[in-house]
Amino acid sequence: MQILVVDDSKAMRSIVMRAVRQAGYDAVAFVEATNGAEALKLIRAAPPDLVMADWNMPEMSGIELLKTLRAEGNQVKMGFVTSESDPAMRDLAFQSGALFMVTKPFTPDSLKAVIAPVMT
């Protein structure tokens, strides 16, 4: 299984990857992107099994990435790991096709609770 972690913060990408491993997903291979535009190129070239993206990033935000993918007919599994907790943003994420939304800070257990259903 391959997960694309998209965040403009290298430290946060490392935290997400470590939390996924601590949640029991040791065999996962990770690919990293620093923004939605970079992630879009990676997804088009070799779609991962799951995309875990931040919401706010330069060049292309996470929600712009999700909307672009869905407009292209790409149904790659995607969710957000973000500091955003506004109910309207959460609604927009799910209406746009997100499968989960985890608010920072998070624990390996809280992360596992939302990604476990989509990891199958």
N, C-alpha and C positions, 0 to 999 in steps of 0.2 A: 504494500500500500504506500502511496506517495501523497504527501500533504504539502501544498504550497502555502507558505506563511508570508503574508504581505503586510509590512509595516515600515514606516520611514525610520523607526528607531531600531538599530541593531540590537540594543539591549532588550527591547521588548520582544523581538523575534526570538532571541535566545530564551527568554522567560517562557514564551508560548511553547517552544519546542521541548524545553525541559519539563514543563507541566504535562504535556501530552505523554511523554515517556513515563513520568511519575504516575500518570493515570493508568498505566498498564499497557501502553502501546509501544513496546520496545522495538518491534520489527518495522516501524514506520521509517520511510526515507523522506527527508525533508528537502524542499527547494525553497529558496528565499527570493523575495522581490521587495524593492524599496518603495514602490508606489503602484497604483492601479495600472498605469500605462505599461510599465515593465511586466507586471503580472499578466496583462492581456496578451502580450507577445508570447510569454511562456505558455500560457494556456492554449493559445492557438497552435503553437508548435507541438506541444505534447501535453494534453489535458491530464491534470493530476486526479487522484481519487477524491480529494477534498481541498477546498480553498478556505483558509482562515485569514480574514482581512481586517485591518483597522478601518475605521470609518473616515477619519480625517488624515489625508496625506496630500503632499504636493503633486502637481501635474494631473493626477486623476484620483479622485477619492474612491473609497471602497464601494459606496452606493453607485457611483458612476460606472465603476467596473461591473458591478452586478447588473445594472440596467443595460449596459452595452452587450454583455454576454447573452442576456435573455433576448434582446432585440435581434441578435444574430442566430437565435435558436439554440444556443449552447446551454445545456441543462446541467453543467458541472455542479456538483454539490458545493454549496458555499454558505458560509456564515460569518458573523462578525465577532471580533474580540476587540472591544472598544471602551473608551471612557464615557461614551455617550449613553445616557440612561433615560432620556426624554421619551415618554410614551408615544409621542407622534413619530419620532425617529424609529422606534421599535416597530410601530405599525407600518411605516414606509418600508422598512427592511423586509418584513414578512410579505407585504403586498407585492414587493418587487421580486420575491422568490428566494429570500434567505431561509435557511433551514434552522438557524439558531442565532442567538445574540447573547454573548457573554460580556458582562460589564467588568472592567478592571477596577480594583484588583480582584483576582480570582484565585481559587485554590485548584490543585489537581482534581479534587473530588467534584467541585462545581463545574469544572471544565468537562470532566468525564460524563457528568449527568446530561449535558447537552449534546456532546459529540457521539456518545455511545449509540444512540438510535440511528445516526447517519453513517456510522463506520461499517455497516454491514454491506 
